[in-house]
Amino acid sequence: MPDAQVSEALLRARRRLDAALRQSGRRADATRLLAVSKTQPAERLREAYRAGQRDFGENYLQEALDKQAALAELEDIVWHFIGPLQSNKTREVAEHFRWVHSVDRLKIARRLSAQRPAELGPLEICLQVNVSGEASKSGVPPEALEALALEVAGLPNLRLRGLMAIPAPAETLDAQRRPFAQLRECLERLNTAHPERALDTLSMGMSGDLEAAVQEGATWVRLGTAIFGARPPRP
Ligand SMILES: *Cc1c(COP(=O)(O)O)cnc(C)c1O
């Protein structure tokens, strides 16, 4: 997709999101759009920025750090880490991102909390849950979620916001909705059991299943190809 088309694709994606929210009877600002920019060159992100996009999601640490350096003058970009996270990467994630959507182990959460620079304020955290039909092996099993959530909620430099999932692609709207409904029910159970720290975030839905995710209550949808076109291979 040539650079100039990013702004048009972004506009189409926003319209699609608006329509899904309207059809679901949800508020126009109930779901926010995260632009997933993995493997896209910095200039594509700059184009989306010019079209008003501020939240960007990246999966690969080194690539993300390179783009952050290239776009350093765009100071109000909000960077989200959404990829698998290993222990040896936590320090730079804690120092260079505002959100992490993919925490699925206490060890990773503890390191992020310990390594988060105090002056940046708490790191916003979603726990990745392995709902049925998950595309990968990542994610905490639903039966282990409450224990992990309680531990993570107690860590000083993190703010536990909610849950994230990456279900396998499914053909029909009903089949797409099922795992999203499961994730929403996980969140509702946590909030019923622990009303004192109500979680407000469901990070779910990608280019192929945005409507299903919005119907089930997504608060972030993570769109890559719908905004930037087909992804170039990783260098
Ligand atoms: C790549 C990716 C996306 C975006 O996928 P598209 O189908 O291109 O919209 C969303 N979430 C995660 C975690 C991803 O890795």
The ligand as an SDF file (V2000), in Angstrom:
LIG
                    3D

 15 15  0  0  0  0  0  0  0  0999 V2000
   -0.3710   -8.7200   14.0370 C   0  0  0  0  0  0  0  0  0  0  0  0
   -1.2440   -8.5690   15.2020 C   0  0  0  0  0  0  0  0  0  0  0  0
   -2.4700   -7.8910   15.1080 C   0  0  0  0  0  0  0  0  0  0  0  0
   -3.0100   -7.2890   13.8230 C   0  0  0  0  0  0  0  0  0  0  0  0
   -3.4380   -8.2700   12.9450 O   0  0  0  0  0  0  0  0  0  0  0  0
   -4.2320   -7.8740   11.5790 P   0  0  0  0  0  0  0  0  0  0  0  0
   -4.9160   -9.1220   11.2080 O   0  0  0  0  0  0  0  0  0  0  0  0
   -3.1790   -7.4590   10.6040 O   0  0  0  0  0  0  0  0  0  0  0  0
   -5.1420   -6.7710   11.8970 O   0  0  0  0  0  0  0  0  0  0  0  0
   -3.2110   -7.7600   16.2790 C   0  0  0  0  0  0  0  0  0  0  0  0
   -2.8040   -8.2680   17.4540 N   0  0  0  0  0  0  0  0  0  0  0  0
   -1.6400   -8.9170   17.5680 C   0  0  0  0  0  0  0  0  0  0  0  0
   -1.2350   -9.4360   18.9010 C   0  0  0  0  0  0  0  0  0  0  0  0
   -0.8270   -9.1130   16.4590 C   0  0  0  0  0  0  0  0  0  0  0  0
    0.3200   -9.7830   16.5920 O   0  0  0  0  0  0  0  0  0  0  0  0
  1  2  1  0
  2  3  1  0
  2 14  2  0
  3  4  1  0
  3 10  2  0
  4  5  1  0
  5  6  1  0
  6  7  2  0
  6  8  1  0
  6  9  1  0
 10 11  1  0
 11 12  2  0
 12 13  1  0
 12 14  1  0
 14 15  1  0
M  END
$$$$
